[in-house]
């Protein structure tokens, strides 16, 4: 067995598979989308005023910013769920508009 510079045995590592298994999240539109991306996209699409009406939380209604929103949403699962749901609605609405 080969040894490291310190003299300890080096465990054999198998190479990564050439073809990784199919992604389990392939059809999940939220996969790989950060919370910041969602908040920025929603603020651009709806504007802060409308976003505060759609999801009535203080970080969207009073002196809104991406930073304050992220801080709150990361600590509050129910609010994050609402943001994700509205983000999915926005994606569907944009897709419908593009098809017309």
Kinemage of the C-alpha trace (Angstrom):
@kinemage 1
@onewidth
@group {chain A} dominant
@subgroup {mainchain}
@vectorlist {calphas} color= white
{ca unk a 1} P 0.000 0.000 0.000
{ca unk a 2} L 1.460 3.440 -0.881
{ca unk a 3} L 2.440 5.749 1.958
{ca unk a 4} L 1.973 9.486 2.458
{ca unk a 5} L 4.864 11.850 3.193
{ca unk a 6} L 4.236 11.269 6.912
{ca unk a 7} L 4.553 7.518 6.442
{ca unk a 8} L 0.854 6.768 6.980
{ca unk a 9} L -0.827 4.397 4.523
{ca unk a 10} L -2.913 6.078 1.831
{ca unk a 11} L -6.344 4.589 1.301
{ca unk a 12} L -7.148 3.757 -2.302
{ca unk a 13} L -9.735 6.109 -3.755
{ca unk a 14} L -11.829 4.958 -6.649
{ca unk a 15} L -12.247 7.432 -9.487
{ca unk a 16} L -15.531 9.294 -9.870
{ca unk a 17} L -18.005 7.491 -12.149
{ca unk a 18} L -17.817 8.606 -15.773
{ca unk a 19} L -21.594 8.938 -16.020
{ca unk a 20} L -23.131 10.204 -12.782
{ca unk a 21} L -26.554 8.805 -11.904
{ca unk a 22} L -29.563 10.794 -13.149
{ca unk a 23} L -30.350 13.833 -11.058
{ca unk a 24} L -33.192 13.243 -8.628
{ca unk a 25} L -34.093 16.933 -8.782
{ca unk a 26} L -34.198 17.179 -12.579
{ca unk a 27} L -37.819 18.364 -12.711
{ca unk a 28} L -37.731 20.529 -9.584
{ca unk a 29} L -37.683 24.188 -10.732
{ca unk a 30} L -36.330 25.249 -7.320
{ca unk a 31} L -33.294 22.964 -7.458
{ca unk a 32} L -30.138 25.050 -7.498
{ca unk a 33} L -31.997 28.358 -7.098
{ca unk a 34} L -30.792 30.334 -4.108
{ca unk a 35} L -33.124 32.176 -1.797
{ca unk a 36} L -31.406 35.420 -2.798
{ca unk a 37} L -32.123 34.722 -6.468
{ca unk a 38} L -35.795 34.160 -5.643
{ca unk a 39} L -36.135 37.357 -3.585
{ca unk a 40} L -34.381 39.485 -6.222
{ca unk a 41} L -36.501 37.990 -9.030
{ca unk a 42} L -39.737 38.524 -7.077
{ca unk a 43} L -38.816 42.109 -6.180
{ca unk a 44} L -37.990 42.816 -9.837
{ca unk a 45} L -41.155 41.152 -11.106
{ca unk a 46} L -43.702 42.442 -8.568
{ca unk a 47} L -41.938 45.399 -6.957
{ca unk a 48} L -41.573 45.652 -3.162
{ca unk a 49} L -45.049 47.137 -2.652
{ca unk a 50} L -46.835 44.333 -4.488
{ca unk a 51} L -44.544 41.728 -2.946
{ca unk a 52} L -45.491 43.056 0.502
{ca unk a 53} L -49.164 42.652 -0.413
{ca unk a 54} L -48.694 39.154 -1.825
{ca unk a 55} L -46.706 38.012 1.216
{ca unk a 56} L -47.569 40.335 4.118
{ca unk a 57} L -44.391 40.216 6.177
{ca unk a 58} L -42.593 43.252 7.572
{ca unk a 59} L -39.321 42.656 5.729
{ca unk a 60} L -41.245 43.189 2.459
{ca unk a 61} L -43.431 46.053 3.705
{ca unk a 62} L -41.294 48.301 5.922
{ca unk a 63} L -37.972 49.532 4.510
{ca unk a 64} L -37.548 46.407 2.353
{ca unk a 65} L -34.158 45.164 1.238
{ca unk a 66} L -32.763 41.895 -0.020
{ca unk a 67} L -30.474 41.588 3.009
{ca unk a 68} L -33.180 42.031 5.638
{ca unk a 69} L -35.484 39.704 3.738
{ca unk a 70} L -32.871 36.961 3.536
{ca unk a 71} L -32.092 37.243 7.227
{ca unk a 72} L -35.768 36.808 8.133
{ca unk a 73} L -36.560 34.128 5.548
{ca unk a 74} L -33.626 31.928 6.551
{ca unk a 75} L -34.980 31.794 10.104
{ca unk a 76} L -38.675 31.426 9.231
{ca unk a 77} L -39.644 28.273 7.312
{ca unk a 78} L -43.309 29.221 6.774
{ca unk a 79} L -42.305 32.534 5.172
{ca unk a 80} L -39.720 30.832 2.990
{ca unk a 81} L -42.414 28.394 1.831
{ca unk a 82} L -44.581 31.346 0.796
{ca unk a 83} L -41.668 32.912 -1.119
{ca unk a 84} L -40.958 29.619 -2.911
{ca unk a 85} L -44.629 29.235 -3.787
{ca unk a 86} L -44.863 32.773 -5.164
{ca unk a 87} L -41.613 32.238 -7.088
{ca unk a 88} L -43.106 29.142 -8.744
{ca unk a 89} L -46.259 31.133 -9.579
{ca unk a 90} L -44.071 33.846 -11.139
{ca unk a 91} L -42.222 31.273 -13.269
{ca unk a 92} L -45.528 29.816 -14.513
{ca unk a 93} L -46.864 33.307 -15.251
{ca unk a 94} L -43.718 34.233 -17.177
{ca unk a 95} L -43.924 30.988 -19.157
{ca unk a 96} L -47.588 31.648 -20.012
{ca unk a 97} L -46.801 35.215 -21.097
{ca unk a 98} L -43.942 34.042 -23.313
{ca unk a 99} L -46.209 31.534 -25.081
{ca unk a 100} L -48.829 34.135 -25.988
